[in-house]
Amino acid sequence: MPQFQQKYSPVAKALAIAAVTLALAGCARTGEIDIQSGVGITASRSACPAVGVPLYTGDVTLFNPAGSKDSRAIDVTASITNVRPACNDQGEQIYSVATFDVLATRREAGPARQVTLPYFSTVMQGGTAVVAKRLGQVTLNFAEGQTRAQASAKAAAFVDRNAATLPAEIREKITRKRKAGDADAALDPMSDPEVREALAKASFELLIGFQLTNDQLQYNATR
């Protein structure tokens, strides 16, 4: 199991903020209309954080020599895949964990080799605020004569239940039955700035990705 340490960096924060471009299902909702008892919207959401990999952080490329960007100098490539989230939301502290696999390929089959790659796990609130950041490491072991290797790792986080719970007055605004003829019967409660702000504040994400250098991030973004 990888060991984590609390650590923050401007680069990592930028990566986490970029994650808002991902299609993460932080809060699922449906708009069901009940004709018989009036017009209302039934909303459903989970207090568990959504789990995802921020844009450009799911792959890493190592070069030899290190300063080269020539495709002929690619030494090792690795990707995060098979992300599997799990969540225990029964207590006051919601425990979220994501296990994932790292698949790697080296350029040349040769003697046995070990490659260690750093990765991060970030807890985001409202899509922009970094609540916590941890770093871990995953080690890949290439067997002699083999060009492929695989390893597994995990990231975990706690989220305060109160912070992830919508206030009662906001829940009432969203789920209140609206009768035909009411002034707000045709209005989507999600268009209310107060409702949108409360939903964002109560939404959390657990994001994982490789801890990349600026050069590695730029390479992923432009290749």
TILO-277940 format. One record per residue (C-alpha): residue in one letter; x, y, z. Coordinates in steps of 0.001 Angstrom, whole numbers, plus 524288, in hexadecimal, padded with zeros to 5 digits. Each point is the difference from the previous one (the first is absolute). Layout:
<sites>
rest/X/Y/Z
A/X/Y/Z $
...
</sites>
This chain:
<sites>
rest/X/Y/Z
M/80000/80000/80000 $
P/805E0/80D2D/7FC5D $
Q/80375/8098C/80ABB $
F/7FA62/80DAB/7FEF3 $
Q/804D0/80CEF/804DD $
Q/7F884/80CE4/80087 $
K/805A0/80925/7F5DB $
Y/7FB8C/80B24/7F767 $
S/805B4/8061E/7F3BD $
P/7FB4C/80A51/7F652 $
V/80165/7F670/7F4B5 $
A/7F7A5/7F5D3/806CF $
K/7F5A0/80A1D/80330 $
A/7FF86/8041C/7F1CF $
L/7FE4C/7F1DD/7FBF3 $
A/7F50C/7FE0C/809A2 $
I/7F901/80C4C/7FBA1 $
A/80100/7FB63/7F1E7 $
A/7F82E/7F424/8040C $
V/7F35E/807A0/7FF86 $
T/8004C/7FD98/7F14D $
L/7FDEB/7F196/80285 $
A/7F299/7FA07/7FECF $
L/7FF35/7FC5B/80E62 $
A/7F2E4/7FC22/805AC $
G/80117/80748/80CD5 $
C/7F15C/80152/80174 $
A/7F5E1/7F8CE/7F801 $
R/7F25E/80583/7FF05 $
T/7F38B/7FCF9/7F8A2 $
G/7F47B/808B3/7FCAF $
E/7F3F1/7F79D/8021E $
I/7F2B5/80685/7FE77 $
D/7F4DA/7FB29/8086E $
I/7F39D/8041E/7F8F9 $
Q/7F653/7FB56/80A59 $
S/805CC/8063F/80C0A $
G/80555/80C3B/7F9C3 $
V/80C5A/8037D/7F8F0 $
G/80C5C/7FCBE/80756 $
I/80E1D/7FC39/7FDD0 $
T/805CE/7F433/806A4 $
A/80E83/80195/80228 $
S/80966/7F554/803F4 $
R/80E42/8017F/8037D $
S/80A78/7F8A7/8074D $
A/80861/8056E/80ADE $
C/80B2E/7F78F/7FAF4 $
P/80A03/80772/7F7F5 $
A/800C9/7FD7D/7F186 $
V/80CA3/7F974/7FBAB $
G/8079D/8033D/7F3B3 $
V/80CF6/80294/7F964 $
P/802AF/80E46/7FC5D $
L/802BE/80377/7F1F0 $
Y/80E04/7FD3D/7FB7D $
T/803F6/7F947/80CC4 $
G/7FC6C/7F1ED/7FCEF $
D/80C4A/7FD5F/7F7FA $
V/80E83/80218/801F5 $
T/80B75/7FEC0/7F69B $
L/80E24/7FE6C/8043E $
F/80AE9/80345/7F672 $
N/80E12/7FB7A/7FF26 $
P/80729/80920/7FFB5 $
A/7F6DA/806F9/80954 $
G/80072/80D36/7F92F $
S/7FC0C/7FAAA/7F2B3 $
K/7F25F/800A0/7FA30 $
D/80364/7F7E2/7F412 $
S/7F701/7F45D/7FE18 $
R/80C23/7F791/7FDE4 $
A/80444/8036B/80DE2 $
I/7F38D/7FB1D/80697 $
D/8044C/7F6D0/80ACB $
V/7F3B6/7FC7F/807D3 $
T/7F1AE/80378/7FE82 $
A/7F5A2/7FD72/80A47 $
S/7F15D/80215/80148 $
I/7F628/7FFE5/80B03 $
T/7F484/7F714/7FD08 $
N/7F558/7F7C6/8065C $
V/7FC94/80A2C/80A50 $
R/7F6DD/7F980/809D0 $
P/7F94C/808E3/80A06 $
A/7FA14/7FBBC/80CDB $
C/7F9D8/80808/80AC2 $
N/7FB2B/7FE54/80DE8 $
D/7F688/80B09/80315 $
Q/7FA3C/7FA7B/80C8A $
G/807A7/8083A/809B6 $
E/8025B/80E4F/802A0 $
Q/80C6F/7FED3/7F7F9 $
I/7FD8F/7FAA5/7F268 $
Y/80AFE/7F6F7/7FBCC $
S/802C0/7FF69/7F171 $
V/80A30/7F732/7F9D8 $
A/80401/7FDD9/7F1E5 $
T/80866/7F4A7/7FB9C $
F/8062E/80057/7F299 $
D/809A1/7F905/7F735 $
V/80C03/80577/7F970 $
L/803EA/7F9C3/7F319 $
A/80DB2/802DF/7FB06 $
T/80829/7FD06/7F401 $
R/80EAE/80190/7FE6F $
R/806E2/80213/7F315 $
E/80937/7F492/8009E $
A/7FF31/7F2A0/80625 $
G/80BFC/7FE20/80869 $
P/803E4/7FC72/80DCD $
A/7F64E/800C8/80B24 $
R/7FD12/80E25/8034D $
Q/7F84A/8076B/80A1E $
V/7F96A/80D0F/7FD24 $
T/7F958/80817/80A91 $
L/7F625/80A6E/7FC29 $
P/7FA0D/80A60/808EF $
Y/7F16C/8029E/7FFF7 $
F/7F6E9/8094A/80717 $
S/7F287/7FF59/805F0 $
T/7F8B1/80CCA/8018F $
V/7F324/802FE/806A5 $
M/7F8BF/80B12/7F947 $
Q/7F437/8076F/80513 $
G/7F6F5/80729/7F6CA $
G/808A7/7FD0A/7F45A $
T/80A4E/80A32/80368 $
A/8042B/7FF55/80E4E $
V/80AF9/7F69A/80395 $
V/7FC6C/7FA3D/80D3B $
A/80B2D/7F639/8012D $
K/80B2E/7FAAF/7F7F7 $
R/80832/7F3D8/80221 $
L/80B0B/7F9BA/7F899 $
G/80287/7F189/7FE3F $
Q/808C5/7F742/7F801 $
V/7FD77/7F418/7F79E $
T/80B08/7F6BE/7FC5E $
L/8003A/7F84E/7F353 $
N/80893/7F401/7FE87 $
F/8041B/7FC57/7F23F $
A/803F6/7F1C4/7FF77 $
E/80C2D/7FC61/7F880 $
G/7FD53/7FFF3/7F178 $
Q/7F26F/8060D/801AA $
T/7FBA5/80D4D/7FAFB $
R/7F355/800E7/807C1 $
A/7FD33/8015B/80E75 $
Q/7F40B/8024F/80868 $
A/7FDCC/80487/80DF4 $
S/7F48F/8040D/8087B $
A/7FE98/80B5C/80966 $
K/7F57F/80740/8075F $
A/7FC49/80D5D/80507 $
A/7F6E2/80320/80B3C $
A/7F9DB/80BDB/8063E $
F/7F69B/8042F/80AA7 $
V/7F524/809E2/7FD92 $
D/7F818/80644/80AD7 $
R/7F1D2/7FBD5/7FEC7 $
N/7FACB/80D3A/80430 $
A/807D3/806BA/7F554 $
A/7FACD/7F674/7F5CB $
T/7F1C9/80168/80447 $
L/7F6D4/80A08/7FA21 $
P/7F97E/8093A/809BB $
A/7F1BC/7FCE5/802CE $
E/7FB20/80C8C/7F9C0 $
I/80747/7FCEB/7F362 $
R/7FA8E/7F227/7FFA2 $
E/7F26E/805B8/801D9 $
K/801F8/8094C/7F499 $
I/8040F/7F4D2/7F728 $
T/7F5F4/7F5C7/803DC $
R/7F43A/80889/8034E $
K/7F3B3/7FC18/7F8A3 $
R/7FB84/80A87/7F6A8 $
K/7F1E9/80082/7FBA6 $
A/7FBF9/8043E/7F278 $
G/7FCFB/80E7E/80097 $
D/80A25/80313/80A79 $
A/808A2/80B78/7FC6F $
D/80C2E/7F77C/8003E $
A/7F9D0/7F392/7FA8A $
A/8079C/800C4/7F359 $
L/80CBD/80479/80620 $
D/80B73/7F6C5/80186 $
P/804DD/80139/80E12 $
M/80DAE/7FD5A/7FAD5 $
S/7FF81/80D71/7F9A1 $
D/7FFD6/8062A/80D86 $
P/80DDA/80511/802ED $
E/7FE7C/7FC71/80E5D $
V/7FC8C/7F1F7/7FC7C $
R/80B48/7FECE/7F652 $
E/80998/80582/809DF $
A/7FB64/7F69F/80AAA $
L/800E0/7F457/7F6C9 $
A/80DCF/803BC/7FC14 $
K/8043C/8020C/80E1A $
A/7FAB6/7F2A0/803F9 $
S/80637/7F8E8/7F478 $
F/80D2E/7F95A/80194 $
E/8091B/7F8A7/7F6CA $
L/80B30/7F6AF/80297 $
L/80980/801DE/7F4B8 $
I/80BD7/7F790/7FD21 $
G/80ACF/80150/7F604 $
F/80E93/7FF5D/7FDD9 $
Q/807C4/80A90/806E8 $
L/805D6/80620/7F3DE $
T/80A76/80A2D/7FE08 $
N/7FCA3/80C1A/7F823 $
D/80705/7FA24/7F448 $
Q/7F889/7F32D/8011C $
L/7F30C/80711/8012F $
Q/8030F/80860/7F42C $
Y/803ED/7F3F1/7F848 $
N/7F2FE/7F96A/80318 $
A/7F85F/80C30/7FC58 $
T/806B0/801FB/7F2D9 $
R/80335/7F285/7FAE5 $
</sites>
